[in-house]
Amino acid sequence: MPFDIPESRDAPDGDLGTEPTDAALVSCPYCGESSELPVDLAGGAIQEYVQDCEVCCQPWLVRVRLDGEGNASVSVKTLDDE
């Protein structure tokens, strides 16, 4: 299920070396708890990685797609859904 990225929260000035990031609110496909998932806007137009739920520690398959304007859609699935 895609999610919209909330308003930008840029790193404070002086945080050199920090890539632009934002966050998406996602729900764990295992336990249903909501979590804010950081999104690396400099990580490429299509990103896929595994990340564990902060609540139940189950692994998620995270997919991020950035459009030409830098808007992200994020989906989170179980590894079994693949």
Backbone hydrogen bonds, N-H to C=O, Kabsch-Sander energy under -0.5 kcal/mol:
donor,donor_aa,acceptor,acceptor_aa,energy
15,D,12,P,-1.6
16,L,14,G,-1.5
18,T,15,D,-1.4
19,E,17,G,-0.5
22,D,39,V,-2.5
24,A,37,L,-2.5
25,L,4,D,-0.6
26,V,24,A,-0.6
26,V,35,S,-3.0
28,C,33,E,-2.6
32,G,28,C,-1.4
35,S,26,V,-2.8
37,L,24,A,-3.5
37,L,35,S,-0.6
39,V,22,D,-4.3
41,L,20,P,-1.2
41,L,39,V,-1.0
42,A,20,P,-0.8
43,G,40,D,-1.6
47,Q,64,V,-2.8
49,Y,62,V,-2.1
51,Q,60,W,-1.6
53,C,58,Q,-2.6
57,C,53,C,-1.2
60,W,51,Q,-3.0
61,L,77,K,-3.0
62,V,49,Y,-3.2
62,V,60,W,-0.7
63,R,75,S,-2.5
64,V,47,Q,-2.6
65,R,73,S,-2.3
66,L,45,A,-3.0
67,D,71,N,-2.6
70,G,67,D,-2.0
73,S,65,R,-2.2
74,V,3,F,-0.7
75,S,63,R,-2.5
77,K,61,L,-2.0
79,L,59,P,-0.7
81,D,78,T,-1.0
82,E,79,L,-0.8
